[in-house]
């Protein structure tokens, strides 16, 4: 059990640099959007990413009772960002290569997040 707790703490902390890498790449993508979309869709996307990062920082500091709320909130933000990304691709504001790179970054974050949700959902039932 002690080993599981340290592993989950490590997973929470590894989300921070992975999210940072994702945000840095996505900011470059947003910067190259068409002017009108840069200030509408781009702003929405950035706000969603920054809120997600803030929530990730929070989960590394709070107790286990409150953590599921923030994990679900982060998951919701990731799903919203996937939708924004698919819209950008359909409108041809980004090319397929950038789309695939960003989706892979989101996938990595989502995989870690899914593991955390599964772990805390299981342990909060007991």
C-alpha positions in Angstrom: 0.0 0.0 0.0 2.8 2.4 0.8 4.4 1.7 -2.5 1.1 2.4 -4.3 0.8 5.7 -2.6 4.3 6.8 -3.6 3.6 5.6 -7.2 0.4 7.7 -7.3 2.2 10.8 -5.9 4.9 10.3 -8.6 2.1 10.1 -11.3 0.5 13.3 -10.0 3.9 15.1 -10.1 4.8 13.7 -13.6 1.6 15.3 -14.9 3.1 18.7 -14.4 6.1 18.5 -16.9 3.9 16.6 -19.4 1.3 19.3 -19.2 3.9 22.0 -19.5 5.3 20.4 -22.6 1.8 20.1 -24.1 1.0 23.7 -23.3 4.2 25.0 -24.8 3.6 23.0 -28.1 -0.1 24.1 -28.2 0.8 27.8 -27.7 2.9 27.6 -30.9 0.0 26.0 -32.7 -2.5 28.6 -31.5 -0.1 31.4 -32.5 -0.3 30.2 -36.1 -4.1 30.0 -36.2 -5.9 32.4 -38.6 -6.2 35.8 -36.9 -9.9 35.7 -36.2 -9.6 32.2 -34.6 -6.5 33.0 -32.7 -8.5 35.5 -30.6 -11.6 33.4 -30.2 -10.9 29.6 -30.3 -7.3 30.2 -29.3 -8.3 32.2 -26.2 -10.8 29.5 -25.2 -8.2 26.8 -25.7 -5.6 28.6 -23.7 -8.0 29.3 -20.9 -8.9 25.6 -20.7 -5.2 24.6 -20.7 -4.3 27.0 -17.9 -7.3 26.0 -15.8 -6.2 22.4 -16.3 -2.7 23.2 -15.2 -3.9 25.0 -12.1 -6.1 21.9 -11.2 -3.1 19.6 -11.7 -1.1 21.8 -9.3 -3.9 21.6 -6.8 -4.1 17.8 -6.9 -0.5 17.6 -5.9 -1.3 19.5 -2.7 -4.8 18.3 -1.5 -6.0 15.4 0.5 -7.5 12.2 -1.0 -11.1 13.1 -0.1 -11.2 16.1 -2.5 -9.0 14.7 -5.2 -11.7 13.0 -7.3 -13.4 16.4 -8.0 -10.2 17.8 -9.4 -9.3 14.7 -11.4 -12.8 14.7 -13.0 -12.4 18.4 -13.7 -9.0 17.8 -15.4 -10.5 15.0 -17.4 -13.3 17.2 -18.6 -10.8 19.9 -19.7 -8.9 17.3 -21.7 -12.1 16.2 -23.4 -13.0 19.8 -24.2 -9.5 20.4 -25.7 -9.8 17.3 -27.8 -13.0 18.7 -29.3 -11.4 22.1 -30.0 -8.5 20.3 -31.7 -10.8 18.2 -33.9 -12.7 21.4 -34.9 -9.3 23.0 -35.8 -8.4 20.0 -37.9 -11.8 19.9 -39.7 -11.6 23.6 -40.5 -8.0 23.0 -41.8 -6.6 25.6 -39.3 -4.0 23.0 -38.4 -2.4 20.2 -40.4 -2.6 16.5 -39.7 1.0 16.3 -38.4 0.4 19.0 -35.7 -3.0 17.4 -34.9 -1.3 14.0 -34.4 1.5 15.4 -32.2 -1.0 17.2 -30.0 -3.3 14.2 -29.7 -0.3 12.1 -28.6 0.6 14.6 -25.9 -3.1 14.7 -24.8 -3.1 10.8 -24.8 -0.1 10.7 -22.5 -1.7 13.0 -20.0 -5.0 11.2 -20.3 -3.4 7.8 -19.7 -1.8 9.1 -16.4 -5.0 10.8 -15.4 -7.0 7.6 -16.1 -4.7 5.7 -13.8 -5.1 8.2 -11.1 -8.9 8.3 -11.4 -9.0 4.5 -11.3 -6.7 4.4 -8.2 -8.6 7.0 -6.2 -12.0 5.7 -7.2 -11.0 2.3 -6.0 -9.5 3.6 -2.7 -12.3 6.0 -1.9 -14.9 3.2 -1.9 -13.3 1.5 1.0 
